[in-house]
Amino acid sequence: MASILLVTSSPRGADSLSTRFATEIAEGLMVRTGGTLSIRDLAAAPLPHIGQAYIQGRVAPPEERTPEQAEAVRLAQELVDEVKAADLIVLGSGMINFGPPSQLKAWFDHITWPGVTFGYGEGGRPRGFLTGKKVYLVAAAGGVFSEGEWAPFDFQTGYLRHLLGFIGLTDVELVRVEGTVFGPEAARAAIDATAGRVRSVLETLHA
Ligand SMILES: Cc1cc2nc3c(=O)[nH]c(=O)nc-3n(C[C@H](O)[C@H](O)[C@H](O)COP(=O)(O)O)c2cc1C
């Protein structure tokens, strides 16, 4: 039985396409695998930005942490444990100013943790520890970034893939919903295309 973790992050609430399609995938995975679903909604319950308490707390011996440091490390550990417990992770990210929403950046800042989710191996090469999991990354954007003249400015999917790979999550299936700002017809076509892609992702799944 698969454990599924859904992480959503769009600040656009019910209008969010990344949340909509990520939720569809997560619920589809749950039905097809008979698994369990945990949800981390980073927009409804935003994480704090990392600060001194976390940065100093995570290298301090537990018994020497201040209460503030202990709380910052506890939160990061909770987020890491959620990822560790998951077999399948569905991430929703809607482009804000060419990158992922800051809510999602804050999540990565907590879970990208030396000695816990990554380390340095032979020759100082980084090695991610969160291996053996599959990630479905739903990336929404107003413009088109999969090809064409704006592709070099997609600092969302390249960045997220890099961060995921850095902590060991290298098996990433990308689902884009893009080109939604060019009028209602184009938006409808983009949404229909993504809906079809989500269906085929779920259909090819072998439960
Ligand atoms: C504050 C803000 C900034 C945005 N910045 C960009 C951008 O840099 N490039 C782009 O193509 N679309 C941009 N958009 C459009 C969103 O990427 C688009 O609405 C997308 O669907 C957002 O994801 P969501 O539907 O999951 O919220 C922006 C939207 C907002 C609200």
Ligand as a Chemical Component Dictionary entry (heavy atoms), coordinates in Angstrom:
data_LIG
# 
_chem_comp.id                   LIG 
_chem_comp.type                 NON-POLYMER 
_chem_comp.pdbx_formal_charge   0 
_chem_comp.three_letter_code    LIG 
# 
loop_
_chem_comp_atom.comp_id 
_chem_comp_atom.atom_id 
_chem_comp_atom.alt_atom_id 
_chem_comp_atom.type_symbol 
_chem_comp_atom.charge 
_chem_comp_atom.model_Cartn_x 
_chem_comp_atom.model_Cartn_y 
_chem_comp_atom.model_Cartn_z 
_chem_comp_atom.pdbx_ordinal 
LIG C1  C1  C 0 2.044  37.352 -8.373  1  
LIG C2  C2  C 0 2.067  36.557 -9.624  2  
LIG C3  C3  C 0 3.231  36.445 -10.356 3  
LIG C4  C4  C 0 3.262  35.716 -11.534 4  
LIG N1  N1  N 0 4.427  35.614 -12.239 5  
LIG C5  C5  C 0 4.441  34.942 -13.410 6  
LIG C6  C6  C 0 5.634  34.847 -14.184 7  
LIG O1  O1  O 0 6.695  35.331 -13.796 8  
LIG N2  N2  N 0 5.578  34.193 -15.362 9  
LIG C7  C7  C 0 4.440  33.598 -15.821 10 
LIG O2  O2  O 0 4.450  33.007 -16.894 11 
LIG N3  N3  N 0 3.293  33.639 -15.092 12 
LIG C8  C8  C 0 3.279  34.307 -13.909 13 
LIG N4  N4  N 0 2.119  34.362 -13.179 14 
LIG C9  C9  C 0 0.946  33.601 -13.633 15 
LIG C10 C10 C 0 0.904  32.265 -12.888 16 
LIG O3  O3  O 0 2.092  31.528 -13.075 17 
LIG C11 C11 C 0 -0.276 31.437 -13.359 18 
LIG O4  O4  O 0 -1.460 32.087 -12.965 19 
LIG C12 C12 C 0 -0.243 30.026 -12.778 20 
LIG O5  O5  O 0 -1.408 29.334 -13.167 21 
LIG C13 C13 C 0 -0.091 30.090 -11.260 22 
LIG O6  O6  O 0 -0.161 28.804 -10.704 23 
LIG P1  P1  P 0 -1.477 28.356 -9.901  24 
LIG O7  O7  O 0 -2.589 28.345 -10.936 25 
LIG O8  O8  O 0 -1.166 27.048 -9.363  26 
LIG O9  O9  O 0 -1.719 29.405 -8.847  27 
LIG C14 C14 C 0 2.086  35.083 -11.995 28 
LIG C15 C15 C 0 0.905  35.165 -11.223 29 
LIG C16 C16 C 0 0.896  35.886 -10.058 30 
LIG C17 C17 C 0 -0.373 35.947 -9.255  31 
# 
loop_
_chem_comp_bond.comp_id 
_chem_comp_bond.atom_id_1 
_chem_comp_bond.atom_id_2 
_chem_comp_bond.value_order 
_chem_comp_bond.pdbx_ordinal 
LIG C1  C2  SING 1  
LIG C2  C3  SING 2  
LIG C2  C16 DOUB 3  
LIG C3  C4  DOUB 4  
LIG C4  N1  SING 5  
LIG C4  C14 SING 6  
LIG N1  C5  DOUB 7  
LIG C5  C6  SING 8  
LIG C5  C8  SING 9  
LIG C6  O1  DOUB 10 
LIG C6  N2  SING 11 
LIG N2  C7  SING 12 
LIG C7  O2  DOUB 13 
LIG C7  N3  SING 14 
LIG N3  C8  DOUB 15 
LIG C8  N4  SING 16 
LIG N4  C9  SING 17 
LIG N4  C14 SING 18 
LIG C9  C10 SING 19 
LIG C10 O3  SING 20 
LIG C10 C11 SING 21 
LIG C11 O4  SING 22 
LIG C11 C12 SING 23 
LIG C12 O5  SING 24 
LIG C12 C13 SING 25 
LIG C13 O6  SING 26 
LIG O6  P1  SING 27 
LIG P1  O7  DOUB 28 
LIG P1  O8  SING 29 
LIG P1  O9  SING 30 
LIG C14 C15 DOUB 31 
LIG C15 C16 SING 32 
LIG C16 C17 SING 33 
# 
